[in-house]
Amino acid sequence: MERVWAARRGRYPERVSFVRALIFAFASVLAMTIGAALAETLVVEAEGQGTSRANAIGAALTAAVEQVSGVRIDASGSLRQEMMSASNGTDRTMSLSEAQQVETRRQTGGVVKSYDVLSVDGDGGASVKALLRVSIERFSAPGLPTQDRRRIVIAAPINFANADQPSLSLLRDALNSYLVRSRRFAVLDRLNDSAYRKEMDVLRGPDVPLAETVRIGQVIGTDYILLTKVRELDSVTSEQVLPVTGERVFRTAVYISADFSVIEIATRQIKWAGQIKTEAGGTLESAIRSAADAIGEKVISGIFPLRVIQVTAGTSVVINQGGDTVKVGDVYLANLLGDMMIDPYTKEPLGRAENPVGQVRISRVDPKLSYGELVSGTLPAGDAEIILRVAPPQQTIPRTQPSQNSGTRPRW
């Protein structure tokens, strides 16, 4: 390869230089783009008070970091000392040293780039006040912000059925997979701590650029924990002799029953609970995955039921979820949302009333959307709010022609 480059340098020196310059420019732009996507600079104003100018500025820096990161800084901790040492300069515009930025990043996940002293009032005592404008660079995770989704952790299943560990691990992995594919939760990993710590150790190394270290300190807590209790996990193999050929046929049935609950981590309140019982043929692995899908479907439908976002010609619908969690041929009960219901005893909101209006069969599934056709009932005209629930067996709503009147209806 080096000989080829040498030959080309001799024949086309300008072209080789241009190609190298183009590659370098592309790499530089790519690096800048990635860096811009992973970090954002926030500018905040903060006020601090102290017995001297330096103490007041240090207190204002500390307040700015707490404001952006939400981390309470210990009064006797090393980070507060770094903030105080950064305030000893006399200039009105200061940049923190790399050591001070590293300490800030280590404790808060942000990097204080610089600050401007807007004003300092007072002559000593306890009345010196400083107002600063502080620039803080903070890590910004790619994709939809985590705070815009409900965060959930899948706990290790509790075994009441003498199930082996591989089966329990498979159930947990399958639950993780289902909730991730649903795109409704930010699913947090608590299983691969060793791999995570190894990567964090790399980021703490001396040869890592400071901008990359803003990834450290970004671990978030969960909103919910999904607990699963396996009550039964058994497989039964039966033998059957075919009467015509005398051939022996073996069939395996897998029985699984489990309780599940979703617990709000802040209050330890059980928000949703349910039970699944399945009987499936085939392998144990396929049965466990089917049970995980059943649990995941119940959790998702309880919190984020499928929602119709468009109705065409009164019979075709577009639904706000796709991927592997919705399948062609599935039938759902379409429910028109009504008024919010309030418990007369506790005054707690119970959710909106649901009035069944029809059944929808899924006809096509895309990565983020799915499409369905009305097979019975009538979908209301206008901007009605319709959600889909798994259709109970042997419940059919007669199909009628959609109303021709799409105008505003009187409210009486």
C-alpha positions in Angstrom: 0.0 0.0 0.0 2.9 2.4 0.9 4.4 1.7 -2.6 1.2 2.6 -4.3 1.0 5.9 -2.3 4.6 6.6 -3.2 4.0 6.0 -6.9 0.9 8.2 -6.8 2.8 11.0 -5.0 5.4 11.0 -7.7 2.8 11.1 -10.5 0.0 13.1 -9.0 1.3 15.1 -6.1 -1.4 17.7 -6.2 -4.2 15.1 -6.3 -2.8 13.1 -3.4 -2.5 16.2 -1.3 -6.1 17.2 -2.2 -7.4 13.8 -1.3 -5.6 13.8 2.0 -6.9 17.3 2.8 -10.4 16.2 1.9 -10.2 13.2 4.2 -8.9 15.3 7.0 -11.6 17.9 6.6 -14.3 15.3 6.5 -12.9 13.7 9.7 -12.8 17.1 11.4 -16.4 17.9 10.5 -17.5 14.5 11.6 -15.8 14.8 15.0 -17.3 18.3 15.4 -20.7 17.0 14.5 -20.5 14.1 17.0 -19.2 16.4 19.7 -22.0 18.9 19.1 -24.5 16.1 19.4 -23.1 14.8 22.6 -22.5 18.0 24.5 -24.5 21.2 24.9 -23.5 24.5 26.5 -25.9 26.0 29.0 -25.5 29.6 30.1 -27.0 30.4 33.5 -26.9 33.3 36.0 -26.3 32.6 39.6 -25.8 34.6 42.8 -23.5 33.8 45.7 -22.8 35.4 49.1 -19.7 35.3 51.3 -17.4 37.1 53.6 -15.1 38.3 50.7 -15.2 38.7 46.9 -13.5 35.4 46.3 -15.9 33.5 48.7 -19.0 35.2 47.1 -17.8 34.2 43.5 -17.0 30.7 44.7 -20.5 30.4 46.2 -22.1 31.7 42.9 -20.1 29.1 40.9 -21.3 26.4 43.2 -24.9 27.6 42.9 -24.6 27.6 39.1 -23.3 24.0 39.0 -26.0 22.9 41.4 -28.7 24.6 39.3 -27.6 22.9 36.0 -26.8 19.4 37.4 -29.3 19.1 40.2 -26.5 17.8 42.4 -26.1 19.2 45.9 -22.5 20.0 46.5 -21.1 19.2 50.0 -19.9 22.3 51.8 -16.7 20.5 52.8 -16.2 18.5 49.6 -13.4 18.8 47.1 -15.6 20.3 44.4 -16.5 23.3 46.5 -12.8 23.8 47.2 -12.2 23.8 43.5 -14.9 26.5 43.0 -13.3 28.6 45.7 -9.8 28.3 44.2 -11.3 29.3 40.8 -12.6 32.5 42.3 -9.2 33.9 43.5 -8.5 35.7 40.2 -9.1 39.4 39.8 -10.3 39.3 36.1 -14.0 39.7 35.4 -13.8 36.8 32.9 -12.2 33.5 34.0 -11.7 30.0 32.6 -11.3 27.1 35.0 -8.2 25.0 34.9 -8.4 21.5 33.5 -8.0 20.0 37.0 -11.0 22.1 38.2 -13.1 21.1 35.2 -12.2 17.4 35.8 -13.4 17.6 39.4 -16.6 19.3 38.3 -17.2 16.7 35.7 -16.5 13.9 38.1 -19.2 14.9 40.6 -21.8 16.5 38.4 -21.4 15.3 34.8 -20.9 18.9 33.6 -17.9 21.0 32.8 -17.7 24.6 33.8 -16.0 26.3 30.8 -15.9 29.9 31.9 -17.7 32.6 33.9 -18.3 36.3 33.8 -18.5 38.4 36.9 -21.6 40.6 36.3 -21.5 42.4 39.7 -19.9 42.3 43.1 -21.6 44.3 45.9 -20.5 44.7 49.5 -17.4 45.6 51.5 -16.8 42.6 53.7 -18.5 41.0 56.6 -21.3 38.6 55.5 -22.8 41.0 53.0 -20.6 40.5 49.9 -22.8 39.3 47.0 -21.6 38.2 43.5 -23.7 37.8 40.4 -22.1 35.6 37.7 -22.9 34.4 34.2 -21.6 30.9 33.9 -21.1 28.6 30.8 -21.5 24.9 31.6 -21.0 22.2 29.0 -23.2 19.2 29.8 -23.6 15.8 28.1 -26.7 15.4 25.9 -27.6 11.8 25.1 -28.6 11.1 21.5 -32.2 10.3 20.6 -35.3 11.2 22.5 -34.4 12.8 25.9 -34.7 10.2 28.6 -36.8 12.5 30.8 -39.4 12.5 28.1 -40.0 8.7 28.7 -41.0 6.8 31.7 -37.9 4.9 33.0 -38.2 1.3 34.1 -35.9 -1.5 35.4 -36.7 -5.2 34.9 -35.9 -7.0 38.2 -34.7 -10.6 38.3 -37.8 -12.9 38.4 -38.6 -14.4 41.7 -38.8 -18.2 41.5 -41.7 -20.0 43.1 -41.7 -22.9 40.6 -38.3 -24.5 41.0 -37.3 -23.1 37.6 -33.7 -23.3 36.6 -31.6 -20.1 36.3 -31.3 -20.1 32.5 -35.1 -20.1 32.2 -35.4 -17.1 34.6 -32.7 -15.2 32.8 -34.4 -15.8 29.5 -37.7 -14.5 30.9 -35.9 -11.3 32.1 -34.1 -10.8 28.8 -37.3 -11.3 26.8 -39.1 -8.8 29.0 -36.3 -6.3 28.4 -36.5 -6.9 24.7 -40.3 -6.5 24.5 -40.3 -3.2 26.4 -37.4 -1.8 24.4 -39.1 -2.7 21.1 -42.3 -1.1 22.3 -40.5 2.3 22.3 -42.7 3.4 25.2 -40.1 3.1 28.1 -36.5 4.1 28.7 -35.4 0.6 29.8 -32.4 0.9 32.2 -29.8 -1.8 32.5 -28.8 -3.0 35.9 -27.4 -6.4 34.8 -24.1 -5.5 33.0 -22.5 -3.4 35.7 -19.0 -4.9 35.0 -19.0 -3.9 31.4 -20.3 -0.4 32.3 -17.6 0.1 34.9 -14.9 -1.0 32.5 -16.0 1.6 29.9 -16.2 4.3 32.6 -12.6 3.5 33.6 -11.5 4.1 30.0 -13.2 7.5 30.0 -11.3 8.4 33.3 -8.0 7.6 31.6 -5.3 10.3 31.1 -5.4 10.2 27.3 -9.2 10.9 27.0 -10.2 14.4 25.8 -12.0 16.5 28.4 -15.0 16.9 26.2 -15.5 13.1 26.2 -15.5 12.9 30.0 -18.8 14.7 30.2 -20.4 11.2 29.6 -19.3 10.4 33.2 -21.8 11.1 35.9 -24.9 10.6 33.7 -26.4 7.5 35.4 -30.1 8.1 36.1 -32.6 6.5 38.4 -35.7 4.7 37.4 -39.3 5.6 37.8 -40.7 2.0 37.9 -39.5 -1.5 38.6 -41.2 -4.5 37.0 -41.4 -7.4 39.4 -42.2 -10.9 38.2 -43.1 -13.9 40.3 -43.0 -17.2 38.5 -45.6 -19.5 40.0 -45.5 -22.4 37.5 -43.0 -23.4 34.9 -43.4 -27.0 33.7 -43.3 -29.0 30.6 -45.2 -32.2 30.0 -44.3 -34.6 27.1 -47.1 -36.9 26.0 -46.9 -39.9 23.6 -49.5 -40.7 21.0 -49.6 -43.7 18.7 -51.1 -43.0 15.2 -53.8 -45.6 14.6 -53.1 -46.0 10.9 -49.3 -46.2 10.8 -48.6 -47.2 14.4 -46.0 -44.3 14.5 -45.3 -42.9 17.9 -45.6 -39.1 18.1 -44.3 -37.1 21.0 -45.8 -33.7 21.9 -44.6 -31.3 24.5 -46.8 -28.8 26.3 -45.3 -26.0 28.4 -47.3 -24.5 31.3 -46.3 -21.1 32.6 -48.1 -18.9 35.2 -46.7 -15.7 36.7 -47.7 -12.7 38.7 -46.3 -9.3 37.8 -46.5 -5.8 39.3 -45.2 -2.4 38.4 -43.9 -0.5 41.4 -43.3 3.3 41.5 -39.8 3.6 43.0 -40.3 6.9 44.8 -43.3 5.8 46.9 -43.1 2.0 46.6 -46.7 2.1 45.5 -47.9 -0.7 43.3 -49.3 1.1 40.2 -50.2 -1.9 38.1 -50.5 -5.6 38.7 -51.7 -8.7 36.9 -51.3 -12.4 36.1 -50.7 -14.5 33.0 -51.3 -18.2 32.4 -50.1 -19.7 29.2 -50.1 -23.2 27.7 -48.0 -23.6 24.6 -46.6 -26.3 22.5 -43.0 -26.4 21.2 -39.8 -25.6 23.0 -39.4 -24.2 26.5 -37.6 -21.2 25.1 -40.5 -20.3 22.7 -43.0 -20.7 25.6 -41.0 -18.4 27.9 -40.7 -15.7 25.2 -44.5 -15.9 24.6 -45.1 -15.5 28.3 -42.8 -12.5 28.3 -44.7 -11.0 25.4 -48.0 -11.5 27.3 -46.6 -9.7 30.4 -45.1 -6.9 28.3 -48.4 -6.5 26.4 -50.4 -6.2 29.6 -47.9 -3.6 31.0 -47.9 -1.5 27.8 -51.7 -1.6 27.4 -52.2 -0.6 31.0 -50.0 2.4 30.7 -49.7 3.2 26.9 -52.6 1.5 25.1 -52.4 1.6 21.3 -54.0 4.8 20.0 -55.6 5.5 16.6 -54.0 8.6 15.2 -55.8 8.7 11.8 -59.0 7.4 10.4 -59.5 7.1 6.6 -62.9 6.6 5.0 -64.3 5.4 8.3 -62.8 2.0 8.0 -59.0 2.3 7.8 -56.9 3.4 10.7 -53.3 4.4 11.5 -52.0 3.3 14.9 -49.1 4.9 16.9 -47.1 1.8 17.4 -45.4 -0.7 15.2 -42.3 -2.9 15.3 -42.3 -6.4 16.7 -44.9 -5.8 19.4 -47.8 -5.5 16.9 -48.5 -8.3 14.4 -50.4 -8.6 11.2 -53.7 -10.4 11.9 -54.1 -9.3 15.5 -57.6 -8.1 16.4 -58.2 -5.2 18.8 -61.3 -3.7 20.4 -61.6 -0.1 19.5 -62.8 2.1 22.4 -64.0 5.7 22.3 -62.6 7.7 25.2 -65.1 9.5 27.3 -65.0 11.7 30.4 -62.5 11.2 33.3 -64.0 9.1 36.1 -63.4 10.0 39.8 -63.6 7.6 42.7 -66.4 8.9 45.0 -64.6 7.6 48.1 -61.0 8.5 47.5 -61.5 11.2 44.9 -58.7 9.5 42.9 -58.9 9.8 39.1 -59.8 6.3 37.7 -59.1 7.1 34.1 -61.4 8.0 31.2 -64.5 5.9 30.4 -64.1 3.6 27.4 -67.0 2.8 25.1 -66.5 -0.1 22.7 -67.3 1.0 19.1 -65.8 -1.7 16.9 -63.0 -4.2 16.2 -59.9 -3.5 14.1 -57.6 -6.1 12.5 -54.0 -5.2 11.9 -53.2 -5.3 8.1 -49.7 -3.9 8.0 -46.9 -3.1 10.4 -44.0 -0.6 9.9 -41.2 0.1 12.4 -43.0 2.9 14.2 -46.6 2.7 12.8 -49.2 0.0 12.1 -52.3 0.0 10.0 -55.6 -1.7 10.5 -59.0 -2.3 8.9 -62.4 -2.1 10.7 -64.0 -5.6 10.8 -67.1 -4.8 12.9 -68.8 -1.8 14.4 -68.5 1.9 13.4 -65.8 4.4 14.1 -67.0 7.8 15.1 -66.4 10.7 12.7 -64.4 13.8 13.6 -61.5 14.1 16.0 -62.6 11.3 18.3 -60.0 9.8 20.7 -59.8 6.1 20.2 -57.6 3.5 21.9 -57.2 -0.2 21.1 -57.4 -3.0 23.6 -56.8 -6.7 22.9 -60.2 -8.0 21.9 -61.7 -10.5 24.4 -62.8 -13.8 22.8 -66.3 -14.1 21.3 -67.2 -10.5 21.5 -68.4 -9.0 18.2 -69.9 -5.6 17.5 -72.2 -5.5 14.5 -70.8 -3.4 11.7 -72.9 -0.6 10.4 -72.3 2.0 7.7 -70.3 5.1 8.9 -72.3 8.2 9.4 -72.4 10.6 6.4 -72.8 13.6 8.7 -69.2 14.7 9.5 -70.1 18.1 10.7 -70.4 19.4 14.3 -73.1 17.7 16.3 -75.2 19.5 18.9 -74.3 18.9 22.5 -77.7 17.7 23.8 
